[in-house]
Structures are given as structure tokens and as C-alpha cells.
Amino acid sequence: MNQRRFKLFAKIGYATLFIYILYVAIAVADKELFFLYYSITSGALVLISILLMIVAIIERRKSLIISSLIFIALFIAEIIIRSIYQSFNDILINYTIETIYQIIFAIAVAIFGFGILDFLSFMQKRKNIQELAFENSSAIYIEYDKSAKTFIFEYSKSFSKAHHINKQTRKYSLEEIKSFTKEIDRHKLIEILEKNNVENTTEINIKLPDLNNYLSFYFYATKTNNHYLWIAFDVSDMDLMRKQLTITKNQLKELSISNKKVIENTNELIVILDMNGNVIQASNKYCEIFNYDPDEIVGVYVNDIGNRYHSDFDEWIKDVAEKKITTSVTKYKKNDEDFLISWKNVLLNDGDGKPKSIISMGEDITKITNLRNSLEYQANYNQITGLLNKNGLNKRIKELKDVRSAACFNIDIDEFYTVTDYYGIQISEQLLKILGNELKNIISSNDILANQSEDQFLLILINPSKVLIEKTKEILEEQIVKSYTIGDLYIQIKKRIGYAIYTDDTKNFNDLINYAALASYHKPDTQYNQVTRYQPIMKENLENNIILGNRLFEAIKNKKIDIHMQYIMDASTQKAIYVEALARWHDDVLGFIVPDEFFKVARKSNLIEMLELNLIEKSLSSFKILKEKEGQQDLKLTINLTPEMFLKEGFAQQFYDITILNQVNPKDVFVEVSENTFVHNNFICNEMIKRFKSFGFYIAIDDFGSMYSSLAVLENIEYDMIKIDGSIINHLESKKNHAIVEMISRIGSLSHKIIVAELVESKEVSDILLKVNIYLQQGYYFHKPQKMI
């Protein structure tokens, strides 16, 4: 029953009840009308019963229909009986009949009451269901009064909550609803309202004043005389999903077509087989390899293609089905040439998860197989010397058998990086090859020779006699300091060589190698050309170096490395012109550590940058304070930089920033770089020099005339100052050294460069330098380094 019809019946029932109550009120006031009580009461009950029966018939509620019929039947029976027994005067008979009737009537009323109760329960249940269905759905209940042309919108709780609507009921005119409706959907609304065309479901897009966007609604409609009733369900999300599914479906279709084209046109070997081994699809490359036309290969049994694809196809299928992914290798012959193909086989399932097909992706591994030995060679051998590398050495050691004794010699080229810097990579690689070949001539076929790192060789004698060990030691000692000719170059190098004996020094081969390396680093500054045997104390020294590295880190972090200053004097006027910043470190535990030692540790411990930045900061801050003192205003500072930092990209800018931060003028600073720095690629060195000079700094070549001296440096590098190495100044009595100093003085005079002599420790040396016009002198004779700030 629709809501409007139900309301009509309810109104009739309320009207009947009102008439009855009105009658009772009048009857109480006027006793003469009381005789109508029975007729009016009976009529009201019968009318209500008939209305309820009609409702029950419409709603198909049997219990209420039966109880209503019984109730109405008893009323009719009662009318007939009363008309009969009113003619009897026998009070007893009348009483008996009345009693029986009242009992039956009470039963009928009870049955009628149960029927009404059942109907009310049914109506309440329906109401609950409707509320649950409506209120919990994103929906709108709509009534349209055609005569008044007005709409009543009642929002469900779910819809109101979703769209933040406070008032659940709204009233709109027809024109307003038309304006709310999307233009393309207005004809649907007109068809319903003007042409009486009511469809079960109609989709209309509406944007109500309470909403920010258009929403899609499915309208479930019905119609009375002048009223339309709708339940409009918000299906915007469903509509969006449907559109997205359509897009996805089209994309999947396009993807399927694209995948098919990709498979066909890829340069890879791809074949798709059904579960019976017949080809579904194959790439053009696959067809080309096996001499098939792409259109003809479809449906061909895979084992009929070229050589047998798999010797037992049924087992292969079973294996793929169980493991999902498998690999296999097949051989085939083409143009009398053998090829190998590695296959990866993947099981593809259908929508129900059942095996559908197998896709096999192949790769021609013929070249890879042929290159395997080459790759293994690269993994185990040094590419420059052709000797075993570290990985190859480890493998060779694991393969050793019946080793009763062994002698391991570690040969390390001292400061090999300076050779590389000076002569370049190509020359250094040629030198390594010469050294490797030289060592090959010492060993036999049972021995091991490895090139563990760029400048480190390892020679292991297997089961040698004591005589052979001594002989090998003597040969290596002869080669500790040796000159090598490469083209027109004459290169002298020094080696550090140590050795250890298995099983005298250790019974572990890894320790044997480590001990030999330790021995080679023992006493690196010795002037004796000797091969050093491992001693247990060397292990202690290593531990001490580790301790030194840790102490150095703490010293840098806590700024405990001091800066001492040493003046550079004009010997003719005895006036200080420059001052050099020198690093000094006195450790609380280890005592005084010379700069060469802690700089070497800093390099090995990767602390060089941290150390250098700390010293630069201290030097500049100390110089600023010193320069502010009386008589020091014209003083200029010289700071030593290691090659690593001088050539580091971006360091010139960093150095400038620190200088400015300490309020020092860059024009008051000379950057001292050791001579061997400039034997790097001239282009790189000049680029770095330009960057420093662009900030206003001056460039000084330190230790000029030392081991890697080259007058070509002076020709190719832009510099401002030459500092003659102290090793030359300290032996001026030598005619050779005296001539070198005179030559440098003339170069300085001709090129207008500043010349400074280092390590001037006596008046005699100072006077000799003055005679060759070298006035700027530095050394203990004038001033010992001291902490001035």
C-alpha cells in the first residue's frame, strides 16, 4: 500500500473515531440521545473493521482478514439475534442468549485484537525495514505535487551526513528543480512530469544548493492522481566506477594488443604455448631463428620446431605446472653452427586460477658461454700485469695441497703515487708490467706471484729449501733501489720488502700474507737496502699505529694540534718579511709526534682533510692576531697545503671563505705547495692555481730541488715564490748544490720571482746566500719556530 492511500484510510478512521467521541459527549449531556449508543457504537466498529479488512486485503495479511470477517459476521449475527430475542419476554432466556453472545463476542474481539496486533507488528517491521533501507542509503525521498508544482525533498541520514546537510527536508519549485538538473537530463524530467512517462529507473544528474557538484541519481518512481513519488539513490560513485571500469577495459584491450605487438616485434626469443605444447604466439625473432613464418607457426607442436625442444615434453609441462617458473637450456644448429639458448618458462593461469598457457623467454647464451672463461680471467687476474689479483690469490691458496712450508715476500713500491703523478698513468702501468715480469723470473711454476693492489706484489715460494729462501732474498735486496728505463725516461724507484715463513712464523696462510706486509712497512725510512723478516714486535707496532690514528682523531677534534710560527727574514736588513705556519703536536700520552709521522697517519686514516682544515683555521686566526701587533703590519703568511687538498675540486673557494671569515686579506697569504704537486697534469695544476690566484692568493713552490725536481715546472706553472729545499742549502759546500742555488737565483732575478732559502742554520751559510743575491732566508739561525699566539 502506498503512503497516500494509507493516509486516506487513516483519515476515515480518525473521522469515525471523532464522530463516536462527539456522540458520547452529547449523550452524556442529553440522556434522551443515549438510546442511539448501540447503533452508533456498532456502526463505528463495523466501519473500522471494514477499513481494516480492506487494508488487510491490500496488504495480504490473512490473520487480519480472518479476524475482521469474524468480527463483522458476529455483528451481523448479533443484529439478527437481537431482532429475534427482543420479542421474548422470558428474562432467563434473554439473559442466557445475551451471555452466550457476549462470550462469543469477547472471543471475536480477542481474535480481532490479535489480528490488529499482528498487522501492527507487520507495519512496524515494514517501517523498520524502510528506515534501514532508506536512512542507511545515500538517498532522497521526493514528493511532487503536480497541481502546486512543488517538490518536497527528504534526505536520508546517510546522505545528509555524507554531504554535511543539517536540514533533512527541503521544499523547491518546479523551476528550481529544472535549474538544478543537468541540461542533458532535463528532458527526462519533462517526460516524467508532463508526458506522464514514469519509468522504473531513470538516471538524472542534479546539483542541489546544498551540494558542490553534480551527483548522479537513479530514480525509482510511482504516480498517483496529482502526485509523483520517487526514491532517488545517489549512484555517483558507482557511475564513476563504471566509467573507470570502461576506461580500464579499453586500456586492457589496448594493452593486450600492444603486448601482442611487443611480443611479435621484440628482438627477444619469446613463444607462448598452450598446455598441449602448441604455439599460440611467437616473436618474429623466434620465427627467424627457427625458420618459420609468423602466420604459419601458430598451432605448430613445439617439439616439431627445429631440434626437439624438450626430450620429454609431458614431464616438462608437469614440472612447469608444479614449480610455476622453471629454467632450461636447449641446443640448436643453424648454418652448421651450434648455438645455446637459455629459457625461462613461466606458467600463466586463467581467471579461475587454472593453468592456461606457458610463456618461454629465451636468450642466446652462446657468446656468454664463450666469454665465461674471459670473465673468469678478469675476475681473478690483474688487467695490467696479468698476475693473480686478490680474488685469484685467495682461490689459488684454497687449491693448495701438501704445503709443508712456504715463504711469502711482500713487495711494496714506496710512494708509487708520486711516480704516477709525475709521469702519468701510462708510464706507471708500463713500469708495473716491467716489475711483474722481473718477479716472474725469480719463481718456479709451483710458486705464486700476485699483484694484490696497484703498487703491491706478493711472491710465495711453495715448499722451498732454506737455500732458495736466502737466494730469493738476496735477489730482491738487489732490486730494492733500482732504476728502470721506459722510452727516454730514466725512473728510479725504491721498494719496501718484507717476508714471513710458514710454518715458523704462523700456521695460517692469511696471517702469513699479513705478516709479510707488516715486515715490509717496518722501518720504512731505513737507508739500508734490506729485505726485512717478520718479528712479533711488528704486530705491536701496527697496534701502535692504530692507537696513533685514534689519538690523532681526538687531537684534531679537540683542536690540540698547535700552530708554531717561523719568520722568513731579509738577511740584509734583519727584518721579518714573511712568517710560515707550522703544525706541532704534543700528545699527552705519546709525547711529541713529528709532522711527517702524523701527516702520514692522517692519510692512511682518511683524516687528512679534517686535519688540514683545522690547521688552516688556526693559522689564519693566529696570523690575524700577530699582524695586529706593533711592527707586524706588513707581515705576510705562508701556509703549507698537501697535494690532496690543493687539487681538490672546490677547495680554493673553501680556503677563501675561511680566510675572509678570519678577517685576513688573501693578498697577505702565500699558498705553499710541495714541488711534487706540480708534476700532476699541468692543465689541472694551472686550473687550480688560477682559482687560488683569482681570490688574491699567491703561490709558492715549496721544497724546490728535492727528489722530483724539474726545471720544466718553472716553465709551465704560474708561481710567485720558490722556496729552495733545505737538503740543498744544508750542503752548500758541494759545488753541485752551490751551482744549483746560483741558477735558481738567476731564474728568480730574470723572472722577477721571490726566492727563499730554507734551513739556514749558520752565519756562514747566510753569507754565501747573500753573495748569490738570495736575501730572504729561513732557519734556526734567524728564528726557531715558536707558538706566538
BAVO-345213 format. One line per 4 residues: number of its first residue (from 1); their letters; for each residue x, y, z of C-alpha. Coordinates in steps of 0.2 Angstrom, whole numbers, plus 5000, padded with zeros to 4 digits. Layout:
! BAVO-345213
NUM	a	X:Y:Z | ...
END
This chain:
! BAVO-345213
1	mnqr	5000:5000:5000 | 5007:5017:4996 | 5008:5030:5009 | 4995:5041:5001
5	rfkl	4981:5028:5001 | 4986:5023:5019 | 4984:5041:5025 | 4967:5041:5017
9	faki	4961:5026:5027 | 4969:5033:5042 | 4959:5049:5040 | 4942:5040:5038
13	gyat	4946:5030:5054 | 4951:5046:5063 | 4934:5054:5057 | 4924:5039:5063
17	lfiy	4933:5039:5080 | 4929:5058:5081 | 4910:5056:5077 | 4910:5042:5090
21	ilyv	4918:5053:5104 | 4907:5068:5099 | 4892:5057:5101 | 4897:5051:5118
25	aiav	4900:5069:5124 | 4882:5074:5118 | 4874:5058:5125 | 4882:5062:5142
29	adke	4874:5079:5141 | 4857:5074:5134 | 4851:5057:5141 | 4837:5057:5128
33	lffl	4850:5053:5114 | 4858:5038:5124 | 4846:5026:5115 | 4857:5029:5099
37	yysi	4873:5022:5109 | 4871:5004:5102 | 4868:5009:5084 | 4882:5022:5084
41	tsga	4895:5011:5093 | 4891:4996:5082 | 4892:5006:5066 | 4909:5013:5071
45	lvli	4916:4996:5075 | 4909:4989:5059 | 4916:5003:5049 | 4933:5002:5057
49	sill	4933:4983:5054 | 4929:4985:5036 | 4943:4998:5034 | 4955:4986:5042
53	miva	4949:4972:5031 | 4952:4982:5016 | 4969:4987:5022 | 4972:4968:5026
57	iier	4966:4963:5009 | 4978:4976:5000 | 4992:4971:5011 | 4988:4952:5010
61	rksl	4988:4949:5029 | 4977:4934:5032 | 4976:4935:5051 | 4968:4952:5050
65	iiss	4957:4947:5035 | 4950:4932:5045 | 4948:4942:5062 | 4939:4956:5053
69	lifi	4927:4944:5044 | 4924:4935:5060 | 4921:4952:5069 | 4909:4958:5055
73	alfi	4900:4942:5054 | 4897:4942:5073 | 4890:4960:5072 | 4878:4954:5058
77	aeii	4873:4939:5068 | 4871:4950:5084 | 4859:4961:5074 | 4848:4946:5068
81	irsi	4848:4938:5086 | 4843:4954:5094 | 4829:4956:5082 | 4823:4939:5087
85	yqsf	4826:4938:5106 | 4819:4956:5109 | 4802:4948:5106 | 4804:4936:5120
89	ndil	4798:4941:5137 | 4807:4927:5146 | 4821:4936:5156 | 4830:4920:5159
93	inyt	4831:4916:5140 | 4836:4933:5136 | 4850:4933:5149 | 4856:4916:5143
97	ieti	4856:4922:5125 | 4865:4938:5130 | 4878:4929:5140 | 4882:4917:5126
101	yqii	4883:4931:5113 | 4894:4941:5125 | 4906:4927:5127 | 4907:4924:5108
105	faia	4909:4942:5105 | 4923:4943:5118 | 4932:4929:5109 | 4929:4938:5092
109	vaif	4936:4954:5099 | 4951:4945:5106 | 4954:4937:5088 | 4951:4954:5080
113	gfgi	4964:4961:5093 | 4976:4948:5089 | 4974:4952:5070 | 4976:4970:5073
117	ldfl	4992:4967:5084 | 4999:4955:5070 | 4995:4969:5057 | 5003:4982:5068
121	sfmq	5019:4971:5070 | 5019:4969:5052 | 5018:4988:5049 | 5031:4991:5062
125	krkn	5043:4978:5054 | 5040:4986:5037 | 5043:5003:5044 | 5060:4997:5052
129	iqel	5065:4989:5035 | 5061:5005:5026 | 5070:5016:5038 | 5085:5004:5037
133	afen	5084:5004:5018 | 5082:5022:5016 | 5091:5030:5031 | 5107:5020:5028
137	ssai	5107:5023:5010 | 5113:5038:5001 | 5096:5043:4995 | 5082:5056:4994
141	yiey	5063:5053:4996 | 5054:5065:4984 | 5036:5070:4983 | 5030:5081:4968
145	dksa	5013:5089:4969 | 5008:5092:4951 | 4994:5104:4955 | 5005:5115:4966
149	ktfi	5021:5112:4955 | 5031:5110:4971 | 5044:5096:4976 | 5047:5090:4994
153	feys	5065:5083:4996 | 5068:5072:5012 | 5086:5067:5013 | 5091:5051:5021
157	ksfs	5103:5052:5037 | 5117:5044:5027 | 5115:5056:5013 | 5114:5071:5025
161	kahh	5130:5065:5034 | 5140:5062:5018 | 5136:5079:5011 | 5136:5089:5028
165	inkq	5117:5094:5026 | 5110:5100:5043 | 5091:5101:5037 | 5084:5085:5031
169	trky	5069:5092:5022 | 5068:5104:5008 | 5055:5112:4998 | 5058:5118:4980
173	slee	5048:5124:4965 | 5047:5115:4948 | 5058:5129:4940 | 5071:5127:4954
177	iksf	5072:5109:4951 | 5074:5111:4932 | 5088:5123:4936 | 5096:5111:4947
181	tkei	5095:5097:4934 | 5110:5095:4922 | 5104:5102:4905 | 5106:5085:4896
185	drhk	5095:5077:4908 | 5081:5089:4909 | 5071:5081:4895 | 5070:5065:4906
189	liei	5062:5076:4920 | 5050:5084:4907 | 5045:5067:4901 | 5040:5061:4918
193	lekn	5031:5077:4924 | 5022:5082:4908 | 5020:5067:4897 | 5016:5055:4912
197	nven	5030:5044:4907 | 5035:5035:4923 | 5050:5023:4921 | 5055:5011:4935
201	ttei	5073:5018:4934 | 5079:5034:4927 | 5096:5041:4929 | 5097:5060:4932
205	nikl	5111:5072:4937 | 5106:5085:4949 | 5116:5099:4958 | 5106:5104:4974
209	pdln	5110:5120:4983 | 5117:5110:4997 | 5129:5101:4985 | 5146:5107:4977
213	nyls	5145:5096:4962 | 5133:5087:4951 | 5128:5070:4958 | 5120:5055:4948
217	fyfy	5104:5048:4955 | 5094:5033:4950 | 5075:5037:4952 | 5063:5024:4956
221	atkt	5046:5032:4953 | 5027:5029:4955 | 5012:5041:4952 | 4995:5045:4960
225	nnhy	4982:5057:4953 | 4992:5073:4956 | 5007:5066:4964 | 5024:5059:4959
229	lwia	5034:5049:4972 | 5052:5045:4970 | 5066:5036:4979 | 5082:5044:4972
233	fdvs	5098:5034:4976 | 5115:5043:4974 | 5125:5032:4962 | 5139:5045:4958
237	dmdl	5152:5033:4965 | 5145:5019:4955 | 5144:5029:4940 | 5162:5034:4942
241	mrkq	5167:5016:4945 | 5158:5011:4929 | 5166:5024:4919 | 5183:5019:4926
245	ltit	5179:5001:4923 | 5175:5005:4905 | 5192:5015:4903 | 5201:5001:4911
249	knql	5193:4988:4900 | 5198:4999:4885 | 5215:5001:4892 | 5217:4982:4895
253	kels	5211:4979:4877 | 5224:4991:4870 | 5237:4984:4882 | 5233:4966:4876
257	isnk	5235:4972:4858 | 5251:4982:4862 | 5258:4967:4871 | 5254:4956:4856
261	kvie	5264:4968:4845 | 5278:4970:4858 | 5280:4951:4858 | 5279:4950:4839
265	ntne	5292:4964:4836 | 5304:4962:4851 | 5321:4957:4847 | 5320:4943:4861
269	livi	5315:4925:4859 | 5298:4923:4865 | 5285:4909:4862 | 5268:4906:4871
273	ldmn	5262:4888:4871 | 5245:4880:4876 | 5246:4866:4889 | 5247:4854:4875
277	gnvi	5263:4861:4868 | 5255:4870:4853 | 5261:4888:4849 | 5249:4902:4852
281	qasn	5260:4916:4848 | 5279:4919:4844 | 5290:4934:4842 | 5297:4937:4825
285	kyce	5315:4934:4832 | 5309:4917:4837 | 5302:4913:4820 | 5318:4919:4812
289	ifny	5329:4908:4822 | 5319:4893:4818 | 5315:4897:4800 | 5296:4899:4802
293	dpde	5283:4912:4795 | 5275:4921:4809 | 5257:4916:4802 | 5262:4898:4800
297	ivgv	5270:4894:4817 | 5253:4896:4826 | 5246:4879:4831 | 5263:4870:4827
301	yvnd	5268:4857:4841 | 5284:4864:4849 | 5294:4848:4848 | 5291:4849:4829
305	ignr	5301:4866:4828 | 5319:4863:4823 | 5328:4851:4835 | 5317:4843:4849
309	yhsd	5313:4857:4861 | 5311:4846:4876 | 5315:4827:4876 | 5301:4823:4887
313	fdew	5288:4837:4884 | 5275:4829:4896 | 5287:4829:4911 | 5292:4847:4906
317	ikdv	5274:4853:4906 | 5271:4844:4923 | 5287:4852:4930 | 5282:4870:4925
321	aekk	5264:4867:4931 | 5271:4862:4948 | 5285:4875:4950 | 5276:4890:4941
325	itts	5294:4896:4935 | 5307:4885:4928 | 5323:4887:4918 | 5331:4876:4904
329	vtky	5344:4876:4891 | 5342:4869:4873 | 5354:4867:4859 | 5351:4871:4841
333	kknd	5361:4871:4825 | 5360:4884:4811 | 5371:4886:4796 | 5382:4872:4803
337	edfl	5385:4882:4819 | 5380:4877:4836 | 5370:4889:4847 | 5364:4888:4865
341	iswk	5348:4896:4871 | 5343:4898:4890 | 5325:4898:4893 | 5314:4905:4907
345	nvll	5297:4896:4907 | 5283:4905:4917 | 5265:4897:4920 | 5251:4908:4916
349	ndgd	5234:4904:4924 | 5216:4909:4918 | 5204:4919:4929 | 5199:4903:4939
353	gkpk	5217:4900:4943 | 5219:4885:4932 | 5234:4883:4920 | 5231:4891:4904
357	siis	5247:4893:4895 | 5266:4894:4896 | 5277:4908:4891 | 5295:4904:4887
361	mged	5308:4918:4885 | 5324:4913:4878 | 5341:4921:4877 | 5356:4916:4866
365	itki	5369:4912:4878 | 5382:4906:4866 | 5393:4922:4867 | 5391:4922:4886
369	tnlr	5397:4905:4887 | 5412:4908:4876 | 5415:4924:4886 | 5414:4914:4903
373	nsle	5432:4910:4903 | 5437:4928:4899 | 5426:4934:4913 | 5433:4922:4925
377	yqan	5451:4928:4919 | 5446:4946:4923 | 5439:4942:4940 | 5455:4933:4945
381	ynqi	5469:4942:4936 | 5476:4960:4936 | 5472:4968:4920 | 5489:4977:4919
385	tgll	5502:4964:4924 | 5492:4948:4920 | 5496:4942:4938 | 5484:4935:4950
389	nkng	5474:4948:4959 | 5467:4947:4977 | 5452:4936:4972 | 5463:4925:4961
393	lnkr	5476:4923:4975 | 5463:4918:4988 | 5457:4905:4976 | 5474:4898:4972
397	ikel	5478:4897:4991 | 5462:4887:4994 | 5468:4875:4980 | 5485:4872:4988
401	kdvr	5489:4854:4994 | 5503:4846:5003 | 5511:4863:5008 | 5524:4859:5021
405	saac	5532:4876:5021 | 5531:4892:5012 | 5540:4909:5011 | 5529:4924:5007
409	fnid	5538:4940:5001 | 5528:4957:5001 | 5535:4969:4988 | 5528:4987:4990
413	idef	5533:5001:4979 | 5537:5016:4990 | 5527:5031:4986 | 5522:5024:4969
417	ytvt	5508:5038:4968 | 5522:5051:4966 | 5528:5041:4950 | 5510:5041:4944
421	dyyg	5508:5060:4947 | 5524:5064:4939 | 5525:5053:4924 | 5506:5049:4921
425	iqis	5496:5033:4921 | 5503:5026:4905 | 5521:5026:4911 | 5516:5020:4928
429	eqll	5507:5005:4920 | 5522:5001:4910 | 5533:5001:4925 | 5521:4989:4934
433	kilg	5522:4977:4919 | 5541:4978:4920 | 5541:4974:4939 | 5529:4960:4936
437	nelk	5540:4952:4923 | 5555:4954:4934 | 5547:4945:4948 | 5542:4931:4936
441	niis	5560:4927:4933 | 5563:4923:4951 | 5549:4910:4954 | 5546:4892:4948
445	sndi	5530:4885:4941 | 5524:4879:4958 | 5526:4896:4966 | 5513:4910:4967
449	lanq	5515:4928:4961 | 5501:4940:4963 | 5498:4959:4960 | 5486:4962:4975
453	sedq	5485:4981:4973 | 5492:4994:4961 | 5509:4995:4970 | 5509:4979:4980
457	flli	5516:4962:4974 | 5516:4946:4983 | 5528:4932:4980 | 5525:4915:4988
461	linp	5538:4901:4987 | 5529:4884:4990 | 5539:4871:4999 | 5556:4880:4997
465	skvl	5573:4875:5004 | 5582:4887:5016 | 5595:4890:5002 | 5581:4895:4990
469	iekt	5574:4907:5003 | 5590:4915:5005 | 5594:4916:4987 | 5577:4924:4983
473	keil	5580:4936:4997 | 5597:4942:4990 | 5589:4944:4973 | 5576:4955:4980
477	eeqi	5588:4965:4990 | 5597:4969:4974 | 5581:4976:4967 | 5576:4987:4982
481	vksy	5583:5003:4974 | 5584:5001:4955 | 5582:5012:4940 | 5571:5007:4925
485	tigd	5571:5014:4908 | 5555:5017:4899 | 5557:5025:4882 | 5568:5040:4885
489	lyiq	5564:5041:4904 | 5575:5035:4917 | 5565:5031:4933 | 5572:5027:4950
493	ikkr	5561:5018:4962 | 5563:5011:4980 | 5554:4995:4986 | 5549:4990:5004
497	igya	5551:4971:5005 | 5546:4960:5020 | 5544:4942:5022 | 5537:4929:5033
501	iytd	5539:4910:5034 | 5526:4896:5035 | 5526:4887:5047 | 5539:4896:5058
505	dtkn	5530:4912:5060 | 5512:4906:5058 | 5502:4891:5053 | 5489:4901:5044
509	fndl	5491:4907:5026 | 5481:4923:5029 | 5492:4928:5043 | 5507:4924:5033
513	inya	5502:4937:5020 | 5498:4950:5033 | 5514:4947:5042 | 5524:4949:5026
517	alas	5515:4965:5023 | 5519:4971:5041 | 5538:4967:5039 | 5538:4977:5023
521	yhkp	5532:4993:5032 | 5544:4990:5046 | 5557:5004:5047 | 5552:5012:5030
525	dtqy	5565:5026:5032 | 5580:5015:5034 | 5595:5019:5022 | 5599:5000:5021
529	nqvt	5594:4990:5006 | 5587:4975:5015 | 5573:4963:5015 | 5565:4963:5032
533	ryqp	5560:4947:5041 | 5543:4947:5051 | 5545:4949:5070 | 5531:4948:5083
537	imke	5536:4966:5088 | 5529:4972:5071 | 5512:4967:5076 | 5514:4978:5091
541	nlen	5519:4992:5080 | 5504:4990:5070 | 5493:4991:5085 | 5503:5007:5090
545	niil	5499:5015:5073 | 5480:5011:5076 | 5482:5019:5093 | 5491:5034:5085
549	gnrl	5477:5036:5072 | 5464:5036:5086 | 5474:5049:5096 | 5476:5060:5081
553	feai	5457:5060:5078 | 5454:5065:5096 | 5468:5079:5094 | 5460:5086:5078
557	knkk	5443:5085:5086 | 5448:5094:5102 | 5460:5106:5092 | 5475:5101:5102
561	idih	5487:5102:5087 | 5496:5118:5089 | 5502:5131:5076 | 5520:5137:5078
565	mqyi	5527:5152:5068 | 5544:5154:5060 | 5549:5171:5052 | 5557:5172:5035
569	mdas	5569:5186:5036 | 5578:5198:5024 | 5596:5194:5029 | 5602:5211:5023
573	tqka	5590:5221:5034 | 5587:5208:5048 | 5568:5212:5046 | 5554:5199:5046
577	iyve	5545:5199:5029 | 5535:5183:5030 | 5530:5171:5043 | 5527:5152:5040
581	alar	5513:5142:5049 | 5520:5125:5055 | 5510:5111:5064 | 5516:5104:5080
585	whdd	5508:5090:5090 | 5512:5085:5108 | 5501:5071:5114 | 5498:5069:5132
589	vlgf	5501:5050:5131 | 5513:5048:5116 | 5523:5064:5118 | 5530:5074:5103
593	ivpd	5525:5067:5086 | 5534:5074:5071 | 5523:5082:5057 | 5529:5069:5044
597	effk	5523:5055:5055 | 5506:5061:5060 | 5503:5068:5042 | 5506:5050:5036
601	vark	5494:5043:5048 | 5481:5056:5044 | 5482:5050:5025 | 5481:5032:5030
605	snli	5466:5035:5042 | 5457:5047:5030 | 5459:5061:5042 | 5469:5072:5030
609	emle	5455:5084:5026 | 5449:5086:5044 | 5467:5089:5049 | 5471:5102:5036
613	lnli	5455:5112:5038 | 5459:5113:5057 | 5477:5119:5054 | 5471:5132:5041
617	eksl	5458:5139:5053 | 5471:5140:5067 | 5485:5148:5056 | 5474:5161:5049
621	ssfk	5466:5166:5066 | 5484:5166:5074 | 5491:5177:5059 | 5477:5190:5061
625	ilke	5482:5192:5080 | 5500:5193:5075 | 5498:5205:5062 | 5489:5217:5073
629	kegq	5504:5218:5084 | 5516:5233:5083 | 5529:5232:5069 | 5520:5217:5061
633	qdlk	5508:5226:5049 | 5517:5222:5033 | 5520:5204:5038 | 5513:5190:5025
637	ltin	5509:5172:5029 | 5514:5156:5021 | 5503:5141:5023 | 5508:5123:5018
641	ltpe	5494:5113:5008 | 5495:5095:5004 | 5493:5090:4986 | 5477:5081:4990
645	mflk	5469:5097:4997 | 5477:5109:4984 | 5470:5099:4969 | 5453:5095:4977
649	egfa	5438:5102:4967 | 5431:5117:4976 | 5444:5119:4989 | 5450:5136:4983
653	qqfy	5433:5143:4987 | 5433:5134:5004 | 5450:5141:5008 | 5445:5159:5003
657	diti	5429:5158:5014 | 5439:5153:5029 | 5452:5167:5025 | 5438:5180:5024
661	lnqv	5429:5173:5040 | 5445:5176:5049 | 5446:5194:5043 | 5463:5191:5033
665	npkd	5466:5199:5016 | 5470:5185:5003 | 5484:5196:4996 | 5493:5193:5013
669	vfve	5493:5174:5011 | 5505:5163:5001 | 5499:5145:4997 | 5514:5134:4999
673	vsen	5513:5118:4989 | 5527:5105:4988 | 5536:5103:4971 | 5529:5086:4968
677	tfvh	5512:5093:4967 | 5516:5101:4951 | 5521:5086:4942 | 5502:5081:4940
681	nnfi	5494:5085:4924 | 5499:5103:4920 | 5482:5108:4914 | 5474:5103:4931
685	cnem	5488:5111:4941 | 5486:5128:4932 | 5467:5127:4933 | 5469:5126:4952
689	ikrf	5482:5139:4953 | 5471:5151:4943 | 5457:5148:4955 | 5468:5152:4970
693	ksfg	5475:5167:4962 | 5458:5173:4957 | 5454:5175:4975 | 5470:5185:4978
697	fyia	5482:5172:4985 | 5500:5170:4980 | 5508:5153:4975 | 5524:5147:4982
701	iddf	5533:5131:4976 | 5540:5123:4992 | 5555:5110:4993 | 5561:5115:4976
705	gsmy	5576:5105:4971 | 5570:5089:4980 | 5569:5072:4973 | 5557:5075:4959
709	ssla	5564:5092:4954 | 5561:5098:4936 | 5565:5115:4929 | 5551:5112:4917
713	vlen	5540:5115:4932 | 5545:5133:4932 | 5542:5135:4914 | 5524:5128:4914
717	ieyd	5517:5133:4931 | 5512:5151:4936 | 5520:5154:4953 | 5526:5169:4964
721	miki	5539:5161:4975 | 5552:5147:4975 | 5557:5140:4992 | 5574:5131:4990
725	dgsi	5574:5114:4998 | 5584:5113:5014 | 5593:5097:5008 | 5602:5108:4996
729	inhl	5605:5123:5007 | 5612:5111:5021 | 5626:5106:5009 | 5631:5122:5000
733	eskk	5649:5116:5002 | 5645:5105:4987 | 5649:5113:4971 | 5634:5105:4963
737	nhai	5622:5112:4976 | 5631:5129:4975 | 5628:5129:4956 | 5610:5124:4958
741	vemi	5607:5139:4971 | 5616:5151:4959 | 5605:5145:4945 | 5589:5147:4955
745	srig	5594:5164:4960 | 5597:5170:4942 | 5580:5162:4937 | 5572:5172:4951
749	slsh	5580:5188:4945 | 5576:5186:4927 | 5558:5181:4930 | 5555:5193:4945
753	kiiv	5550:5179:4957 | 5553:5179:4975 | 5567:5166:4981 | 5568:5160:4999
757	aelv	5581:5148:5006 | 5576:5136:5019 | 5586:5128:5033 | 5598:5142:5035
761	eske	5607:5137:5052 | 5623:5147:5052 | 5630:5164:5048 | 5642:5156:5035
765	vsdi	5628:5149:5025 | 5618:5165:5026 | 5633:5175:5020 | 5635:5163:5005
769	llkv	5617:5165:5000 | 5619:5184:5001 | 5633:5183:4989 | 5622:5175:4976
773	niyl	5608:5188:4979 | 5597:5177:4990 | 5591:5189:5004 | 5576:5180:5010
777	qqgy	5581:5167:5022 | 5573:5155:5034 | 5580:5144:5048 | 5586:5142:5065
781	yfhk	5600:5155:5063 | 5587:5168:5062 | 5572:5161:5071 | 5566:5145:5079
785	pqkm	5548:5140:5076 | 5538:5145:5092 | 5520:5147:5097 | 5517:5166:5096
789	i	5499:5167:5100
END
